[in-house]
Amino acid sequence: MSPDQEIKHLLAQVLELDTSDYDSSTALLGAVPELDSMGVVTLLTALEDKYQIVLADDELDASVFETLGTLSRYVADKLP
């Protein structure tokens, strides 16, 4: 499974979304109502648990959540 597909699957689970038509250019923050402040926190926790990584608050900004692709690249950069 590609990084985009894994993140897409996690978004579907955590936020209870139908992500079947999502691709790397799909807008997230501001476009997906479920991705509000609580949704972001829930998603970050799920990403940390799934990938055993630490996502530092000072490294996160809105650009990370701009699209599925930007989120996938951010997570991929955190992997060992």
N, C-alpha and C positions, 0 to 999 in steps of 0.2 A: 504494500500500500504506500502510495506517495505521501510526502509530508502534507500537501494540500488535502488529500483524501482523509488522512488521519485527523487533521484539525477540523475538517468539515464534519466528520463523524462525531468528534468530541463536542462541537458546537450543537449538533443535533441532539445529543444526549443531555448535555448540561442545560441548554436553554430551551429544550423541547421544541426544536424547529424542524421544518422540512427543508433540508439543505440539498436536496437532490439536484437542483439546478444551479448550485453555487460552483463557481470556478475561481481561479486565482485573482480575477479582476472584480469579483463581487465586493461591493462596498459593504462595510460592517458598521463602524461607529457612525451614528447619525442616520443610518439607513435601516438598521435592524432594531426595532423598538425594544426587543428583549435584551439587547446589549446596553442596558443602562448601567448606572454605577454598581448596583448589586450584581448584575449580570457579568460585568467585567471582573469583579472580585471572585465570583464563583468560577468563571472560566480560568482565571489565573491560578486559582487553587487546583483546579482539575489538571491544568497543564503541568504544574509543579509535581503533582502526584503521579501523573502518567509517565512523565519523562525523567523524574527524579532530578529536577533542576531547581535552581533558585532564581526567581525573577525579581531583581532589585527594583524597588519603587523609584529610585533616582534615574533608572535607565528607561523607564516606561513613560511614553507620552502618547498623544492621540495618533501620531503617525504609525505607531505599531499596529493599531487597530483599524487603519484606513481601509484595507482590503484583506481578503482571505490570504492573498499572496504575501502581503507585508507581515501579517501575523505568522505565517508559516516560515518565512525567512528569518524572522526574529527568533523563533523557537529553534530552528535549525542551527543558527549561530550559537545558541546556548548549549547545544549537545556536545558531549566530549568527542 
